[in-house]
Amino acid sequence: MSKPFYDNRELSWLKFNARVLEESKDETTPTFERLRFVQIFCSNLDEFFMIRVGSLHDKMLYDPKDRENKTNMTAKEQLSEIAKRVKELLPVKDEAYAEIMQGLSAYGIEHISENSLSPEEDAFLKAYFNREVRPLLFTGVVDKKHPVPFLKSGEIYIGCKLRKKTDGAGKTTFGILPASENLPRIVFLPGTGKFILIEELICRYAKLVWGNFEIVGKCIFRVTRNADLDIDEGLFDQDVDFRDIMSKLVKKRKKLCPVRLEFQGNPDKDVVSTIAKILKIDEEFVFKQFAPLSMSFISALEKRLEKNPELFFKPLTPQKSPAIVSGKPLIEQIKQHDILLNYPYENINQFINLLEEAASDPNVSSIKITLYRVARDSKIINALNKAAENGKDVLALVELRARFDEENNIGWSKQLEEAGVTVIYGLEELKVHSKLLLITLRDGNDVCYITQVGTGNYNERTSKLYTDLTLMTADRDIGSDASVVFNALMIGSTVESTNRLLVAPKGLKSRLVEFIDNEITYGREGYIGIKINSLTDRDLIEKLAEASRAGVRVELIVRGICCLISGVPGETENIRVISIVGRFLEHSRIYIFGRDERRRVYISSADFMTRNTEKRVEVAAPILDNSLADRVCGMFNTMFEDNVKARELCSDGQYRRVSNIGKAPLNSQGYFYEEAYKAAEQLPDAPAKPPEKAPETVTTPSTSTAPCSASVENPNAPVKVKIRKVHRKNG
């Protein structure tokens, strides 16, 4: 039986995406950046349907009586509630898009309606259609002799209800026109910022395609297919290389069953019914909206508006860390003291310098690394290739099952092999999600280690968009643990026990439970602070609730899914949960247990999700240097005091903006960037911070934390820091 402090995983995720959509309505955000939030909301929702809804569809078919373990809902019940919630969000998206386009009209950008075209504009678009579009269209009529063409997931189509001109009021047939493949997505009227989307253009002039037919109904639609691959099914043939298996499964993904059908505008009811019947989609999962079905065209608008800086966030540049001395070998610096980098505020190039240095250092004998998602033009891959070419023993575990990056990782694995890198893949039954690097080198007659543990991927691009932490240390125990992890991975095994590191699936959750239990013994003197992307693991939720009942103060920063509802009397009343949705994707994971002399501080690649704690190889590293532990705790406290981009989870399961009434506004992301600029200004080789590009002033936070509350932010309160916001899928 479900408990009053549980929320459903999928519905909690929809609340997160609603918070993303809220940002598109925030008038303190520059207009074009608000449009990006609409795009992020849409792309998030696309992936949600492809993976989570796709998985629920499978469960409904094959295990309909199964109930999830928190709110006791069947797959069918979850799907019904998902459909209902999404239909509540789409009008908000439509409204946001309309408001944003109204704001851009002052800059000459106008998404024109076909009903508002002047005769001259109509003539131009008609001629453009005949010259540039019509020759490339693949037309298809659906009847007994012409089966339904395969409708690609994510592609936009025009559906037409057709009747032969010679038949009068007789029998109708159905025709389909693809709108997005091999065609530009957006068409501008000459000399203006007025535009029409290619699907709207085709829909308007579709009658020119069907020579012998008249159109009696038409619509713009898009289908989303299940993309939740069953990796295990490909592992039955043990004689096939795993990389070949993944290549075949990625191709199979494109042909899985439909799970969502979307229509734009006011579609013809008969056409909607026909398409839904063809695709075997229930009416519940047919969605109608007035905004475009895909926001992929906004990059074309950005180019037209780039000379208007007020429409965008001020550029911010990752800074050098004051902990690193330029021109001095980084390996030697790490031997002297641990180094912590904080992305995107500090530059990932400083970490890349470590790899490049190791690739050429004659004392380095081996480099081992786990790769989950890397940039398409990766300096990290180049450094590993260089190390192998220089005769180092280089091992790269490439996780081919990084969702939607499978093809990218298959390509990188081949390139690494060609350079002489030893490439292995994730374990058969477990994904390797850890962010772990081990450099082994000779120090005189001794062997020593440089170990790096991170919360985010080895990816230069996302390091500018995601908040992440990376620890570089020469601690021998941590290095020995990392060596044990890699040795286990090389033989397809998992680690049973470690000294310093916490390693899933066997040595992470049990230690977390142990740490929570320890805080429970201190009652009201106990403290737990956790920053993660998602909280779904029932065992850990139960433990946190137990800690709350014992009086332990529990502070959680959970960006996305949170299946624990805080503030429930008698259950979770000592737990406070906030979610920060800001310019950057909050991605770092921090675990804090206790205060003062018994304080334990970790950074990790693992969320509190069962998939992370039980079904993946994850690593959490202790912050042993007291000054760095103070820094991490200070970061946590600053984020927990955010009163500009933080929302608080209330006891009714809803999120409300944190109040800043009577307080100076604090945008934690803006604060961290300002601090990074200030620190970099003190470096002898750093240029002065350009005042026109610097973050605006924010109030320095105190170290205290706010009491549990559910107050709503004053909508008229000033917001001083304006920073570009970006949200992507979890890493």
N, C-alpha and C positions, 0 to 999 in steps of 0.2 A: 504494500500500500504506500502511495506516495506521501511524502512529508510536506508540511507547509512551507518549508524553505527551499523547495526544489523548483527549478524552471526547466522547460524542455529545451534541449540543445538547439534544435532548428529554429524554434520561435525566439530564443535568445539571440541567435545570429541575425534574425530579421530585425530585432531591436537595434543591433549594432549597425546594420545597413541603414536603418532609419536615422541614426545619429549622423551617419555620413551624409544622408540627404538633407538633414537639418542645416549642414554647413553651406549647402547651395542656396539657402534662404537667408543666410547671415549677411545683412547689408553692410557690415563693417569690413567684409571681405571684398577685395577688388573684383569687378564684374566678371572678367574672363576666368578668374580663378574659381568663381562660383560655378561657371559652366563646367569646369573640370570635375567638380564634385558630382554634377549630374552624370558625367561620363563614368566616374568611378562607381557610383551607385549602380549604374546599368551593367558595367562589366562584372562587378561583384555578384549581381543577381544572376547574370548568365552562368557564372561558374557554380553558383549555388544550385541552380537547376540541373546543370550537367552532372554534378557530383552528388550532392546530398539528396536532391529530389529523385535523381536517377536511382540512387541506392534504395530509397524508400519504395520506389515503384517495384524494384526487384523483390524486396522483402514482402510487399503486399501480395505479390504473385506466388512466391515460394514458401512464405512462412506467415500467412495472414493473421494468425492468432498470437504471434509473438508481441510482447509489450516491452517498451523501453524501460530502463530500470530507475527512472527518476519520477516521471509523472504518469507512468503506467499507461501510456497511449499506444495504441496499435499503429502500424504504418499508415493504414487508411485514415485513421483519426488525425494523425500528424499531417498527412497530405491535405486533408480538408481544411485544417486550420491554417496551413501555409497558404493555400489558395486564397482564403479569406483575407489574411493579413496583407498579402501582396496586392490584392485588389483595393485595399485601403491606401497603400503607398503610392500606387501609380498616379492617381489624381494630384498628389502632392508633387510628384515629379513633373507632371504636365504644367502645373502652376508655376513651379520654379523655372522651367524652361521658358515659359511665356514671359515671365518677369525679367529674366536675364536678357532675352532677345529684345525686349522693350528698351532695356538699358543700353544695349549695343546699337540700337537704331540711331542714337545721337552721334555715333561714329560712322554712320553710313551703312552699317551691316543690317540687312533685313532678310528674314526668311519669308519669302513671298508666298502667298496663297494663289492657287491656280484661278481662283475666282476674282482676284484683284489685278490680273494682267491687263495691261493696255493692249490695243490692237498691234502696236509696234513690237511690244515685248512678246506677245503671242506669236507673231510672225517669225521673230528671231528664234525662239525656242523650237518652233515647229521645223524650221529649216535646219537647226542644229540636230534635232532628233533624226530627221531623214538622212542627214549627211554623216553624222558621227556615231549614232546609236543604233539605228535600225539595221544596218548591215551586220552588226555584231550580235544581234539578238538571236537566241535559239528558241524558236517557238514550238510549243507542244500542245496538241489537242488530245484530250482524254476521252476515249470511247472504247468500243469492244476491240478494235484493231490497234489502238494506240494506248498501251498501259500507262499508268501514272509514272512520270519521270522521277528519278531519285531526287528528293529534296534535301539539299545539304544543310547540315546544322549551322545556324548563324547566318546563312545567306538570305537575302531579301528577294521576295518574288511578288509578281502581280498576278492575281487570280482573276479570270474573266469568265463570266457566264455568257455564252455565245449562242446565237441562233442564226441559221442560214437565212440570208436575205430573201431567198425564194420560198421559205417555209411559212412566212407570215407569222402567225401566233403559234406555230407548231413547236416541235421538240427542241430542247436546248442541249447544248453540250458544254464542256468546260475546257478552258485553255489556261496555260501557265507561261509566264515570261520571267526569266531570271533578271534581276536588276543590278547585281553588284559585281559579278565576275567579269573581268576584262574591261570594265567601264569606270570612268572617274566617278567618285561618289557625289561630287558637288559641281553644279554648273552656275557660273556667275553671268549675269547680264552684262554686256560690254560697257566698260567705263564706270561701273557702279559696284557697290557692295551688296547688291540684291542677288539672292541666290535661290535656287531650287535644288532639291536632292534628286539624284538620278532615278530613284524609284517613283518619285512624284512626277517627274518628266515622262517616264515610260507609261505610267498610269494615265496621264492626261492624253497622250497621243497613241494609246494602244489601238485605237480604232484604225489607225493607218497600217497596222500589221495584219489584221485579219480581213483580207480583201473580200472574201465571199461571206463574211459573217458581220452581223451587227452585235454590239455589246449591250446586253440588257442588265448587267450588273458587274461590278469590279471591286477590287480591294488590294491593299498592300499588306503582305503578311510575311512572317518569319517563323521557322520551326527551330526548336532547341531539342537536341537529342541527348540521351543518356551517354555520359562519357566516363562512367565509373567502371574502369577496367578491373576484371578479375585476373590479377597477375598469376595466381596459383594455377589457373587452368593451363597456362603455358609451360608450367614446370614439370608436367607429367612426362614429357619426352626428354629424358636426361641426356640424350645423345646430341641435342641441338644446343648450340652456343646461346647463352642467356641474352647476348646482345641481339642475336637474330630473333629470339622469342619476342623481345620488346619491340623490335621493328614491326613484326607482324601484328602484335596487339595494338600498337599505335594506329596502324591502318584500319584495324577492326573497329576502333573507337568511332570512326567517322560514319559507321553504318548501323550504330545501335538504335534502339527504338526511340520514337519521339516522346518527350515528356512535357512540352509546353508549346502552345500555339499563340502567337501574338498578331494583332491586327492594329493598323494605324487608322485613325479617323473614325468615320461612321461607315463601316463596311456593309455591303449588301448582305442581308441575313441569309439568303439562299446560298451565296458563295461561301460564307462562313461555315454554314452547315455542311456543305459539300466537302470542303477542305478538312474539317474536323472528322468527317466520316472516312475520308480517304486515309487519314493518318491514324485513325482509331484513337482519337483524343477526346476524353470526356469534356463536356461543356465547362466543368469546374476549372479545367486548366486551359481555357481559352481566355485570353486577356486582351482588352482593348485600351488603347491610349492615343492621345493626340500628338504627343511629342514623337520625334523620330524613334524608330525601333532600335537603331544603333547610333551611337554618338561618335563614330570613327571619323567623321568629317571635320571635327573641330580644329584639327591641326591646320587645315586650309584657312580657317578663319583667323587663327593665331598669326599666320604670316601676314595677313592683311592689317592686323592691328598692332604689330610689334613696335611701331613707332609711337605708341600711346602707352607709356610706362605706367600711368595711373591705373590701367586695367589689370596690371599684373603685380605680384609681390616683388618687393625689392630683391635683387640678386644677393645671395649669400654664398660665401666660399668657405669650404672646410679649411680649418687653420692648422698650423703646425702645433704639435704638443710641446709645451714647455718642458716636459720630462725628457725630451730627446735632444741631444746636442748635435747640431748639424756638423758634418765633416768628421765625426768620430765613429768608428765601427760600432754598429748597433749591437752586435753580439756581445761585445765587451761591456756596453752600457747595461744590457740586461743581466749580465753576470753580477754587476754591482748592485742593481736594484730592479725590482719588478716594475713593469711599465703597463699602464692601462690607457687604452685609447677609447674615446667616446665619439662614435659616428652619429650623425653627419657633421658634428661640430668640429671634429678633428679629422685630419686627412688620412684615408686608407693607404695613400702612397708611402707613408712611414712604415706600415707593415710590409708592403710590397718590397721596400728597400731591404727588409730583413731577408726575404726570400732571395732577392737578387744577390745580396751579399753572401748568403749561404751557398748559392750556386757556384760562386767563384772562390770561396775560402778553401785553401788547401787542407785545413784541419777538419773540415766537414766531411764525414764519411757517408751519411745517409740523410734523406729527407722523406718523411712520410706524412700524408695528408688525406683527409676525407673531403670529398667534393660533392656538394648537393646541388646547388645552383651557381653557375658562374656566368660572368658577362660574355656577350657574344664576341667582343674583341678583348680577350682577357690577358692582361699583363701577368697575372698569376700563373696561367697556363704557360706563357712564354718563359717565365722564370723556372718553372719545373722542367720544361724542355731543355733549357740551357744547362741546368744542373745535370741532367742525364747525359747530355752531349759532352759535358766536362768530366764525365766518368764517375759521378756520384751515383750511389744506389738510391733510386727514387721510386717510391711506392705511392700510387694514387688509388684510393678507393673511390670509384665513380659510382654514385647511386643513380642507376638508370631509371629508377621508379619515382623520380622527382616529378610530380604531376604537372603535365603540360610542358615540362622541360626535357622530356624523354629523348626527343629527336636531337635536341641541342647536346645533351650529355652523351648520346651515342656518337655524335661527331667528335666531341672532345676526346672520348676514350680512344678513338682510332688515331687521332693526331698525337696523343701522348704515347701510344704504343710505337708509332713511327719514329718518335724521337728517342726511344729506348727506355721509356718509363715502364715499370711493371704496373699493370693495371689489373685491379680486381674489382668485383662488383659487390653490392650489398648482400647480406646473408639471405639465404633462400626464403626464410620465413619472416625476416625482420628488415625493415628499412634502416639504413645508417644515416641518421639525421644530425649526428654530432658535428661540431665545427672544431676540428682538432688537427694540430700540426706538431710534429716532433722532429727536431733537428738534432742529430747525434754527431758529436765531434770529439776530437782528441784534444786534451789539455795537458800537455806534457806526457806523463805516463798514465794519466787518468782518462776515463771516458766521462763526458758530461753531456747534459741535455739543455736545449732551449725548447721550451714548450709554449705553444700558443693555444688558448682556448677562447672561443668566441660565442656570442649569442646569435650571430647572424652569418650569412653566407659569405664565401670568398668572392665577392662580386663588387667591382668598382662602381657600377651604375647604382645598385641599390644602396651602397654605402652613403650615397648623397641624398637618399630619399627615406631610408629607414633609420630609426634610432637603434644603435647596437653598441655593445661593449666588447672589447677584445683585451685579453690579458696575455702578456708575454713575460715568462718567468724562467729562471735558471734553477728553481727549486728541484733538488735531486729526487725527492719523493714524488713530486708531481710528474717529473720526467719518467721515473720508473713505472708509475701507474700508466702513463700514456704508452710506454713501450709494451706493457702487458696488454693493453687494449688492442694495439696494432698486431701483436703476435696472435691474439685470439682471432681477429678478423682475417688474418692471412690463412688460418686453417678452418675458417667457416664456423667459428665458435663464439661464445660470449664470455665476458669476464665474470668470474664468481665473486671475487673480493678485491678490494683496492685499499690503499692506505690513505691517500688524500682525496682523490677524485671520487665523485659519485657517478656511477656508470649504470645506466639502464640497459637491459630490462631487469637485471637481478640485484643491482645495488643502489638504486636511486629511491624508489618509492619507500622501501623499508627504512632507509635512513631518514627520509623526510618525516615519516610517521614517528620515528624515534625522536627526532628533534621537536615535533609538535607535542609529543607526550611529555618531553622534558619541560616544555613551557607550561603545560597543564599543571605540573607539580608546583609551579610558582603562583598559580592562581592569578590574582589581580596584579601581581608583580611581573607576570609573564608578558611577552611581546612577540608578535609574529608580523613581519612585513613581507609581502610577496608582490612582485610585478611580473605579469605573464600576459600572453595573448589570449589564452582561453583557459577556463576552468570547467572540466566535465567529469573528472575522475571521481566516482562516487566514494571510494574509500577515503580520499583526501578531503572531500567535502564533508563527510561524516566526522573526520578528525577535527577539521576547522570548527564545525558546529560544536563538537565536544569541548574544544578549547574555549569557545565563546561562553558556553554554559558554566565553565569553570572560572569565568571572569577574566580570561586572557584577552588583552587588547589585540585585535587582529585588523590589520590595514591591508587591503588588497587593491592593487591597480591592475585591472583586467580590461584590456582594450576591446576584445570582441565578445565571444561566447562566455557567459557566466551562468552556470546552472545552479549556483547558490544564490538565494535571495537574502540579502542582509537586512538587519533591523527587525527581524521577526521576534516578537516578545517571547522570552523563555527559551529561545532556540539560537538565534544568531544576532541577538541585540547588541553584542559587543564587537560585531564585525561591521566594518564600513568598507564599501566597495565604490571605487570611482573608475571611470573610463575616460581617457583623454583621446579626443579626436582632433588632431591639429594638422599643421602643415606637413609634418612628417609622420610616417607610419611608425607608431610605437611598437618596437619589436624586441627590445632588450628584455631579458629575464633576470630578475634579481630575487634571491631568497635571503631573508634576514631572520634569525632566530635569537631572541634574547637581547639584552642591552649590557653595556659596560664590559666587565671582565669576562662574562660568559657569552658575549656576542659572537655569533657565527654568521659570516657573510659569504654568499656564493653568487657566481654568475653562471648561466646555463643556456644550453640550446633547447631545453625541454619546457614545454607548457605542462600544466596540470591536467593533462588529458590522458585517458587510458591508452590511446595509441602511442603517446610519448613515454609513459611510465612503464608500459608492459610490452609494447609491440615494436619498439625502435631501439636502436643503439643511440643513447644520448649521454652527454657528459656535462656535469656541473663541477666547477672548479672553485676552491676556497680562495678568498682574498686574504692572504696571510700578512701582508704588509699593513700595519695599522693605519698609516696615513692614507693608503688606497681604500681601505675598508671605510674610513671616515668619509672619504670622497664619495664612495658608492652610496653610503647611507644618507649623505647630504643630498645627492641626486634624488634619492627616493623621497626624502622629506619635501624637497622642492616640488616634485611632481605631485605629491599628495596635497600640497597647498595650492595647486593650480586652481584659479577661480575664473579663468577666461575660456578655456577649452575643455574643462573637466565637467563630466556629468556624474551625478551620484545615483546609485541604484537604491531605490527606496523599498520599504517593506511591502508595497503593493506590486512589486515586480517591474515598476516603470522607472525610467531614467529621467532625472531633471537636472538642469544646469545648476552647478554649485553657485551659491550666492556670493557676490562680492560687494554687497551693500555695506557701506562704512569701511571698506578695505580698499587698498590700492590694487588695481588689476594686476594679476600675475599670470602671464603666459609662460609656462615652464620651458617650452621649446625656445621661445624668444630669449629667456633668461640665459639658457645654456649657450646659445649662440653669441650673446653679448659677452659672456664670460670668456668664451674661446677667443673672441677678437681682442679683448683686453689682455689676456695672457700672451697672445701672439705679438702684441705691440711691444711687450717687454723683451722679446728676443732680439739679440743684436743683428740678426740677418733678416728680420721681418720688416716689410714695408708698413708704413702707417695705415691704419684702417681708413678707407675712404669714407668720409662722413655721409656722402650721399647714398652709400650702399649699406651702411651699418644698420643693425636692428635698432628700433626706437627704444627709448628708455623704459626699463621695467623696474619694479621695486625689488630690492634684495629680500629674499624670503628669510623668515626666522626659522629656528629649528623646531618650533612647536608644531603640533598638529591639531587640526580642528576637531571638535566633537562631532559625533554622528548627528547628521541633520538631513533634512529633505527640503530645504528652502530653495526657492526658485530664483535664479539670477535676475537682477533688475534689468529689464530690456533696454533701459535708457542709460545704463552705466557705461562710461567710456571704456574703450578697448585700445590700449596704447600700442600693442605689438601686432603688426600684421605680417603674417608669414605664410608663404605658399604651402598648401596642404596636399599631400599625396597619399593615397591608400592603395595597397595592392594585396594579392593573396598571401597567406601565411607562408613563411619559409620553413 
